[in-house]
């Protein structure tokens, strides 16, 4: 993994697997000072950001440092073993379609819909 810099903050893209995202995990990540363990909570979604304060780049003209921002990316497997496929199929049957949350419409979407009648 490589860091990207945004001002005094560092950004780390962190790939996690489906099980880690759903169940949670403890993961060792690189920092400027070495490695550090972070907790990924159950239900973590792609794009979720975790902030480690003071783990970024030192400020130039004042004391302190920026933050380390960890952005999670849930990686879905592209090739499954027979056992993995069977387990995912069992999981799919228990979840059903109802478990897919519908996105809330924003204020402007509702307003646009009201005026389009």
Buried (B, 14 or more C-beta within 10 A) or exposed (E): EEBEEEEBBBBBEBEBEEEBBBEBBEBEBBBEEEEEEBEBEEEBEEEBEBEBEEBBBEEEEEEEBBBBBBBBEBEEEEEEEEEEEEEBEEEEEEEEEEEEEEEEEEEEEEEEEEEEE
